[in-house]
Amino acid sequence: MQSQLNWTRTERSREGSPWTGLWAVVGKEMADSLTSVRMLIMELLIVLTAVGTVYGATQTLRDAAGQDRFLFLKLFTSAQDPLPAFVGFLGVLVPLLAIALAFDAINGEFNQRTMSRVLAQPIYRDALLFGKFLAGLFTLALALTTIWLLILGLGILRLGVPPTGEEVGRCLWFLLLTIFYGGIWLAVAMVFSITFRQPATAALGSIAVWLFVTIFWGIIAQLLAQALRPTQPGVLQSALAQAQLELILNRLSPNTLFGEATLALLNPAVRSLGLVLPIQLQGALLGAPLPLSQSLLLIWPYLTGLIAATILFFALGYVLFQRQEIRA
């Protein structure tokens, strides 16, 4: 028995840890994603969007150069008809980019009959799934970082002034927030990729969830709040309770978390998110910008919520993948 145990330990030491091959999977998947046609199309779409929105924003911001303390932050939030602000485009393009990266991550291996051959190597299921997710997240982060640098560069060229240190810090945190927002939809697409064997079904399911959260969840939250907390005529507390419940239900949506956190980061004058009563503003200097540290404290629950949602969906996909039977 002892010799058999020693032999097993020796074999496992030769095979490596359960995470053997993780970075090989990450490198291979990133190489495939960065050279794929759909990734190039999405990147081109985002670049054109960034250039168009920044060009339109700088048209209206040139006159304020040297007068506005947070001029560069307005590159992300300023809009000029017919183009909306860049953050508005990100709310649409980032989920689509994340879904495009992951909707066939697992079922594509099954359809190509390569899953059993991959797992026949010293690569565990854990390492394969985690490697595919990390590869998608790193690819998404690389694309968003490139766009972020492009916007800053175009802003410097068009406005003629460099960003301040606090503006760069806020933009960096906004970039991090956007990456985690995309991580949620990456995990959602992987769950559908594990559940359905057809990539088209997985893509449609992921897009359907995104459309439901974007378009219909706000309506459902309003109806639920009205049903669970009906207002009483002439009673202010009941109206406040209903509005608070509706706000809580809306914050179950990643879009709401991303939108409110973006507002607090890119607009330093925002001092609170949610319902604010006049009595709560006594002694406050309205319009005075908050320092970056205070804005981070304001968005910290939102950032934590985005990370928690990403972990939750990835854990769901992990459980489903471990329960699947894989045959040669």
Secondary structure, DSSP 8 states (H G I E B T S, - for coil): -HHHHHHHHHHHHHH--TTTTHHHHHHHHHHHHHHSHHHHHHHHHHHHHHHHHHHHHHHHHGGGTTT-TTTTTHHHH--BTTB--HHHHHHHHHHHHHHHHHTTTTHHHHHTT-HHHHHHSS--HHHHHHHHHHHHHHHHHHHHHHHHHHHHHHHHHHH-S---HHHHHHHHHHHHHHHHHHHHHHHHHHHHHHH-SSHHHHHHHHHHHHHIIIIIHHHHHHHHHHHHS---TT-HHHHHHHHHHHHHHHTTSHHHHHHHHHHHHH-TT---SS---GGGGTT--TT----HHHHHHHHHHHHHHHHHHHHHHHHHHHHHHHHS----
